Amino acid sequence: MNFPKRGLYAITQPEHKSLEQVLREVEAALKGGAGVIQYRDKQPLDAEGLARQLLTLCHAYQAPLLINDSVELSLKVGADGVHLGRDDGDIAEARHQLGANAIIGVSCYNDVNKAGVAAEHGADYVAFGRFFPSGSKPLAAPADPATLTQAKQLLNLPIVAIGGILPENGGQLIAAGADLLAVIGGVFDHEPQAAARAYQALFHS
């Protein structure tokens, strides 16, 4: 499964929801055009069970499933890859465990140099943010849209923007250089299919 070059990157919001509700919401986002799903779960009840069902669902829509923070879980369920944050181990080790075809993304915050190092070490995409106030990461340091522009000029891999992104403000990040918009609440605090369509429309306007 290939990582999309452009579009909506939806991140799960499983807190206080049943497994069935999470799956229903993710399917709605996929129907609305989400091109990749990241399973992020800070208080998992059955991470392996949910990840396996998400993987089946994503593949039915030709979308990759990435696991946030856990190479171990990605390996266990056969997910398409992993997203690594600041303290989640290095790219080479993840690549060694997950194999040549795994998608490995790296959080680079507001640091183009970190992104360059990640690219050299074999990352498949880099993510910057947060760009706007974010409910899921309220304490994260802000990032500058100019970082996206700089990264776009220097790097030859997809650039993801994250953090408080709404259909009303996402267009400026695409204009600055973002290839994908990573969104949690903007999709899953609303009707996910309609919300996903609103984000996807930004890439065609």
C-alpha positions as CSV (number, residue, x, y, z in Angstrom):
1,M,0.0,0.0,0.0
2,N,1.5,3.3,-1.1
3,F,1.5,6.5,0.9
4,P,-0.7,9.1,-0.9
5,K,1.0,12.1,-2.4
6,R,-1.8,14.6,-1.5
7,G,-4.9,14.7,0.6
8,L,-6.5,14.2,4.0
9,Y,-4.6,12.2,6.6
10,A,-7.1,11.3,9.3
11,I,-6.0,10.4,12.8
12,T,-8.4,8.3,14.9
13,Q,-10.2,9.7,18.0
14,P,-11.1,6.6,20.0
15,E,-11.3,8.1,23.5
16,H,-14.6,7.3,25.2
17,K,-15.9,5.5,22.1
18,S,-16.9,1.9,21.5
19,L,-14.9,-0.1,18.9
20,E,-18.0,-0.1,16.7
21,Q,-18.2,3.7,16.8
22,V,-14.5,4.2,16.0
23,L,-14.8,1.8,13.0
24,R,-18.0,3.5,11.8
25,E,-16.4,7.0,12.0
26,V,-13.3,5.9,10.2
27,E,-15.3,4.3,7.4
28,A,-17.2,7.5,7.0
29,A,-13.9,9.4,6.8
30,L,-12.7,7.0,4.2
31,K,-15.9,7.4,2.2
32,G,-15.4,11.1,2.3
33,G,-12.0,10.7,0.7
34,A,-9.4,10.3,3.5
35,G,-6.3,8.9,1.9
36,V,-4.5,7.5,4.9
37,I,-5.6,6.6,8.5
38,Q,-3.3,6.8,11.6
39,Y,-4.4,4.7,14.6
40,R,-3.6,6.9,17.6
41,D,-4.9,5.8,21.0
42,K,-3.6,7.1,24.2
43,Q,-5.8,4.9,26.4
44,P,-6.4,1.7,24.4
45,L,-8.7,-0.9,25.7
46,D,-7.9,-3.4,22.9
47,A,-5.3,-1.8,20.7
48,E,-4.5,-5.0,18.8
49,G,-8.1,-5.9,18.1
50,L,-9.1,-2.4,16.9
51,A,-5.9,-2.1,14.8
52,R,-6.6,-5.3,13.0
53,Q,-10.2,-4.2,12.2
54,L,-9.0,-0.8,11.1
55,L,-6.5,-2.4,8.8
56,T,-9.1,-4.5,7.1
57,L,-11.4,-1.5,6.7
58,C,-8.6,0.7,5.3
59,H,-7.5,-1.8,2.8
60,A,-11.1,-2.1,1.6
61,Y,-10.8,1.6,0.6
62,Q,-7.3,1.3,-0.7
63,A,-5.9,3.4,2.1
64,P,-2.8,2.6,4.3
65,L,-3.1,2.2,8.0
66,L,-0.3,3.6,10.1
67,I,0.2,3.0,13.8
68,N,1.1,6.0,16.0
69,D,4.2,5.5,18.2
70,S,4.3,1.7,18.2
71,V,6.6,-0.3,15.9
72,E,5.6,-3.3,18.0
73,L,1.9,-3.0,17.3
74,S,2.4,-2.2,13.7
75,L,4.5,-5.4,13.3
76,K,2.0,-7.5,15.3
77,V,-1.0,-6.6,13.2
78,G,0.8,-6.2,9.8
79,A,-0.1,-2.5,9.5
80,D,1.3,-0.5,6.5
81,G,3.7,1.4,8.7
82,V,4.3,3.6,11.7
83,H,4.5,7.2,12.7
84,L,7.4,8.1,15.0
85,G,7.3,11.0,17.4
86,R,10.2,12.5,19.4
87,D,10.7,9.5,21.7
88,D,9.6,6.6,19.6
89,G,12.9,5.1,18.5
90,D,14.9,5.6,15.3
91,I,14.0,5.2,11.6
92,A,16.7,2.6,10.9
93,E,15.4,0.3,13.7
94,A,11.8,0.7,12.6
95,R,12.8,-0.1,9.0
96,H,14.7,-3.1,10.1
97,Q,11.7,-4.5,12.0
98,L,9.0,-3.5,9.6
99,G,10.7,-4.1,6.3
100,A,11.5,-2.2,3.1
101,N,7.9,-1.6,2.1
102,A,6.7,-0.2,5.4
103,I,5.7,3.5,5.4
104,I,7.6,5.4,8.1
105,G,6.7,8.9,9.0
106,V,8.4,11.2,11.4
107,S,7.3,14.2,13.5
108,C,9.6,17.1,12.9
109,Y,7.7,19.8,14.8
110,N,9.1,23.1,13.4
111,D,12.5,21.8,12.5
112,V,13.5,21.5,8.8
113,N,17.0,20.2,9.8
114,K,15.3,17.3,11.6
115,A,13.2,16.6,8.5
116,G,16.4,16.6,6.4
117,V,18.0,14.0,8.7
118,A,14.8,11.9,8.7
119,A,14.8,12.0,4.9
120,E,18.5,10.9,4.8
121,H,17.6,8.0,7.2
122,G,14.8,6.8,5.0
123,A,11.6,8.4,6.2
124,D,8.7,8.2,3.7
125,Y,7.2,11.4,4.9
126,V,7.8,14.2,7.4
127,A,5.2,16.0,9.5
128,F,5.3,19.5,10.9
129,G,3.1,21.2,13.5
130,R,1.2,22.3,15.3
131,F,0.1,25.2,13.1
132,F,-3.0,26.3,15.0
133,P,-4.3,25.8,18.6
134,S,-5.0,22.1,19.0
135,G,-7.3,20.2,21.4
136,S,-5.3,17.0,21.1
137,K,-1.9,18.7,21.6
138,P,-2.6,21.9,23.5
139,L,1.0,22.2,24.8
140,A,2.7,21.5,21.5
141,A,5.0,24.3,20.4
142,P,3.7,26.3,17.4
143,A,5.1,25.8,13.9
144,D,5.4,28.4,11.2
145,P,3.9,27.9,7.7
146,A,7.3,29.2,6.3
147,T,8.7,25.9,7.6
148,L,6.5,24.1,5.1
149,T,7.7,26.2,2.3
150,Q,11.4,25.7,3.2
151,A,10.8,21.9,3.5
152,K,9.1,21.8,0.2
153,Q,12.1,23.4,-1.5
154,L,14.6,21.1,0.2
155,L,12.9,17.7,0.4
156,N,11.6,15.3,-2.2
157,L,9.1,13.5,0.0
158,P,5.5,14.2,1.1
159,I,5.1,16.9,3.7
160,V,2.3,16.6,6.3
161,A,0.9,19.5,8.3
162,I,-0.8,18.9,11.7
163,G,-2.4,20.8,14.5
164,G,-5.7,22.6,14.8
165,I,-6.3,22.4,11.0
166,L,-9.9,23.2,9.8
167,P,-11.3,23.5,6.3
168,E,-11.3,27.2,6.9
169,N,-7.5,27.4,7.5
170,G,-6.1,24.4,5.8
171,G,-5.8,26.0,2.4
172,Q,-3.1,28.4,3.6
173,L,-1.0,25.4,4.7
174,I,-1.4,23.7,1.3
175,A,-0.4,27.0,-0.4
176,A,2.7,27.1,1.9
177,G,3.8,23.6,0.8
178,A,1.8,20.9,2.7
179,D,1.0,17.9,0.7
180,L,-1.3,16.3,3.3
181,L,-3.3,17.7,6.1
182,A,-3.4,15.6,9.3
183,V,-6.6,16.0,11.2
184,I,-8.3,14.6,14.3
185,G,-11.0,16.8,15.7
186,G,-11.7,18.6,12.5
187,V,-12.9,15.2,11.1
188,F,-14.2,13.3,14.1
189,D,-15.8,16.1,16.1
190,H,-18.2,16.4,13.2
191,E,-20.0,14.1,10.7
192,P,-16.8,12.5,9.4
193,Q,-17.8,11.9,5.8
194,A,-18.9,15.5,5.2
195,A,-15.9,16.8,7.1
196,A,-13.5,14.6,5.0
197,R,-15.0,15.9,1.8
198,A,-14.5,19.5,3.0
199,Y,-10.8,18.9,3.5
200,Q,-10.4,17.0,0.2
201,A,-12.0,20.0,-1.6
202,L,-9.1,22.2,-0.5
203,F,-6.8,20.1,-2.6
204,H,-8.9,20.8,-5.7
205,S,-9.6,24.4,-5.3
